Amino acid sequence: MPELDALLRIAREAGELILRVYRQDFRVNQKNDQSPVTEADMAAHHHILAELTRLTPQIPVLSEESAEQVGPERMDWQRYWLVDPLDGTREFIKRNDEFTVNIALIDNGLPVLGVVHAPALDTSWFGARDLGAWRLDGEGRRTRLQVEAPPTDRAWRVVGSRSHATPALQGFVDQLGNAQLLSIGSSLKLCMVAEGKADLYPRLGPTSEWDTAAAQAVVEAAGGLVLSWPDLQPLRCNRNPDSLLNPDFIVCSQIRPDWARLATGT
């Protein structure tokens, strides 16, 4: 897996740059959309951009921190890198360790390869279509990932956003019944489903494509699904020339009537 290994290296190097800032005092600025940004975001962005350009000069890069510089020409891109240099900036600011580096390869609107690296946890999740998905810990151990079968004799394990909880999410959990809700930051939520540590991640609120693409590749390589809500179709990227926002979505191992009924309101 030479390409995945190269991405792992790039993500881990970006993670080291992030940790240098994380371990000291840092300033928080506001972007035009009022979301926070720090020097760690920018250091990781510049490193990943330079390394991906060196690795695959023929493939364009769309990063959260340079998205405003990319125009409608992206709609003509069949293959491109989609990057969130620091996903979970709010968690980074809170210093709770729940932030990640996300790098995905998009092909015809679908994430086909992805790396998610959690610098403070010294753990990476990565996967590719037709190859599978793995977890890499700080000791260098690689563990093959497989989503967990839906529960039959236990409560549903539902993960939700720590910093962006919504009444819609709580309503989903209440209507599902027999469910435990765990809140966690960044793309770690999708990785928990890929690892079999969670059953469902319903995201009933705004996210951007770079927030989810890398982890979507991991989930799907581990046998899971990332589906738009409520139509339950595969979540796609680069659909709208005017926006890089995702629709609502749900992450699961398979479609089950227990929760799919909530999509139709039945």
C-alpha positions in Angstrom: 0.0 0.0 0.0 2.6 2.6 -1.0 0.1 5.4 -1.5 -1.6 4.8 1.9 1.8 4.6 3.6 2.8 7.9 2.0 -0.4 9.5 3.3 0.1 8.1 6.7 3.6 9.7 6.8 2.2 13.0 5.6 -0.7 13.0 8.2 1.7 12.0 11.0 4.1 14.8 10.1 1.3 17.3 10.1 0.2 15.9 13.4 3.7 16.6 14.9 3.4 20.3 13.7 0.0 20.5 15.4 1.3 19.1 18.6 4.1 21.6 18.8 1.4 24.3 18.9 -0.9 22.3 21.2 1.8 22.0 23.9 2.2 25.8 24.2 0.1 28.9 24.4 -1.5 29.8 21.1 -3.8 32.4 19.7 -7.2 31.7 18.3 -8.4 33.7 15.3 -11.8 33.8 13.5 -12.4 33.0 9.9 -15.0 34.8 7.7 -17.6 32.2 8.7 -16.8 32.8 12.4 -15.3 29.4 12.8 -12.0 29.3 14.8 -8.6 28.8 13.3 -5.1 28.6 14.9 -1.5 28.5 13.7 -1.7 24.7 14.1 -4.4 24.6 11.3 -2.2 26.6 9.0 1.0 24.8 9.7 -0.6 21.5 9.0 -2.3 22.9 5.9 0.9 24.2 4.3 2.7 20.9 5.1 0.0 18.7 3.6 -0.4 20.9 0.6 3.3 20.8 -0.2 3.6 17.1 0.3 0.6 16.1 -1.7 1.7 18.3 -4.5 5.1 16.6 -4.5 3.5 13.2 -4.2 1.0 13.6 -7.0 1.5 16.9 -8.9 -1.2 16.0 -11.4 -4.0 15.7 -8.7 -5.4 19.0 -7.4 -5.8 19.6 -3.7 -8.9 21.1 -2.0 -8.1 22.0 1.7 -10.4 23.7 4.2 -7.8 26.4 4.6 -7.6 27.2 0.9 -11.1 26.4 -0.2 -11.9 30.1 -0.9 -9.2 30.1 -3.5 -10.8 27.3 -5.5 -13.4 28.3 -7.9 -16.1 26.5 -10.0 -13.3 24.6 -11.8 -13.5 22.0 -9.1 -16.7 20.7 -10.6 -14.6 19.4 -13.5 -12.2 17.5 -11.2 -12.8 13.8 -11.4 -9.9 13.0 -8.9 -8.7 15.3 -6.2 -7.4 15.4 -2.7 -9.8 16.6 0.0 -8.1 17.8 3.2 -9.0 19.0 6.6 -5.6 19.8 8.2 -7.1 20.1 11.7 -10.6 18.7 12.1 -12.0 19.5 15.5 -10.4 22.9 16.1 -12.8 23.5 18.9 -11.7 20.4 20.6 -8.1 21.4 20.0 -8.8 24.7 21.7 -10.4 22.9 24.7 -7.3 20.6 24.8 -9.4 17.4 25.1 -7.3 15.5 22.5 -10.3 14.8 20.2 -9.0 16.4 16.9 -7.7 14.8 13.7 -5.9 15.3 10.5 -8.1 14.2 7.5 -6.8 13.4 4.0 -9.0 11.7 1.4 -8.8 10.9 -2.3 -12.0 11.7 -4.1 -12.8 9.8 -7.4 -16.0 10.7 -9.3 -17.5 12.2 -6.1 -16.8 9.3 -3.8 -14.0 9.0 -1.2 -11.9 5.9 -2.3 -8.9 6.3 0.0 -8.6 8.0 3.3 -6.3 8.6 6.4 -7.5 10.0 9.7 -4.8 10.7 12.2 -5.4 11.8 15.8 -2.1 13.4 16.9 -2.7 13.6 20.6 -3.9 10.0 20.7 -1.0 8.8 18.5 -3.5 6.7 16.5 -4.4 6.6 12.8 -7.2 5.0 10.9 -6.8 4.4 7.2 -8.4 2.5 4.4 -9.0 2.2 0.7 -11.7 0.8 -1.5 -11.2 -2.9 -2.3 -8.2 -3.1 0.1 -9.7 -2.8 3.6 -9.2 -0.6 6.6 -6.8 -0.6 9.5 -6.0 1.1 12.8 -2.4 2.0 13.6 -1.4 2.6 17.2 1.6 4.5 18.6 3.5 1.2 18.9 3.2 0.5 15.2 0.6 -2.2 15.5 -1.9 -2.5 12.7 -5.3 -3.9 13.4 -7.8 -4.8 10.6 -11.1 -3.0 11.0 -14.5 -4.4 10.5 -17.8 -2.7 11.4 -19.9 -4.4 14.1 -23.2 -6.2 13.2 -26.2 -4.3 14.4 -27.3 -5.1 18.0 -29.9 -7.8 18.7 -29.6 -8.2 22.5 -28.0 -4.9 23.6 -28.6 -1.2 23.4 -27.7 0.8 20.3 -24.4 2.6 20.7 -24.9 6.0 19.1 -22.2 8.6 18.8 -22.8 12.3 18.4 -20.8 15.6 18.2 -19.4 17.0 21.4 -19.4 20.6 20.3 -22.4 20.6 17.8 -25.1 18.6 19.6 -28.6 19.3 18.3 -32.1 18.7 19.5 -32.6 16.6 16.3 -29.9 14.2 17.5 -31.5 13.8 20.9 -34.8 13.2 19.2 -33.3 10.5 17.0 -31.9 8.7 20.1 -35.2 9.1 22.0 -37.3 7.7 19.1 -34.8 4.9 18.4 -35.1 3.7 22.0 -32.8 1.4 23.9 -29.8 3.5 22.9 -26.8 4.9 24.6 -25.4 8.3 23.4 -21.7 9.0 23.5 -20.4 12.5 22.6 -17.0 12.8 21.0 -15.2 15.3 18.7 -14.1 15.5 15.1 -14.0 12.6 12.6 -13.3 10.2 15.5 -17.1 9.5 15.5 -16.9 7.8 12.1 -13.8 5.9 13.1 -15.6 4.5 16.1 -18.2 3.0 13.7 -15.4 1.6 11.5 -13.8 0.0 14.5 -17.0 -1.6 15.7 -17.0 0.6 18.9 -20.3 2.3 17.9 -23.3 1.3 15.8 -24.7 4.6 14.5 -23.5 8.1 13.9 -26.5 10.3 12.8 -25.3 13.8 11.9 -28.4 15.9 11.7 -26.7 19.3 11.4 -24.2 21.0 9.1 -20.8 19.6 8.2 -18.4 20.3 5.4 -17.2 17.7 2.9 -13.6 17.8 4.2 -14.9 17.0 7.7 -16.1 13.6 6.6 -14.5 12.3 3.4 -11.4 10.7 4.8 -13.3 8.9 7.6 -16.0 7.9 5.1 -13.4 6.1 3.1 -12.3 4.2 6.2 -15.8 3.3 7.2 -16.7 2.0 3.8 -13.4 0.1 3.5 -14.3 -1.5 6.9 -17.7 -2.7 5.4 -19.9 0.1 6.6 -22.1 2.8 5.0 -22.2 6.6 5.0 -25.6 7.6 3.8 -27.3 10.9 3.2 -30.4 11.5 5.3 -33.2 10.9 4.9 -32.9 9.4 1.4 -30.2 6.9 2.5 -28.1 7.2 -0.6 -24.2 7.1 -0.5 -22.8 10.4 0.6 -21.1 12.2 -2.3 -18.7 15.1 -2.6 -18.4 17.9 -5.1 -22.2 18.0 -5.9 -22.8 21.7 -5.7 -20.8 24.5 -7.3 -22.0 27.0 -4.7 -21.4 25.0 -1.5 -19.1 22.4 0.1 -21.6 21.5 2.8 -22.8 18.0 3.3 -26.5 17.1 3.7 -27.5 15.4 6.9 -26.2 11.9 7.0 -26.0 8.7 9.0 -23.0 6.2 9.5 -23.9 2.6 10.1 -22.9 -1.0 9.4 -26.1 -1.7 7.4 -29.5 -0.3 6.9 -31.9 -1.6 9.6 -35.7 -1.0 10.0 -35.1 -0.1 13.6 -33.7 3.3 12.7 -34.5 3.6 8.9 -38.1 4.1 9.9 -37.0 7.4 11.4 -35.9 8.6 8.0 -39.4 8.3 6.6 -41.2 9.4 9.8 -43.0 6.1 10.2 
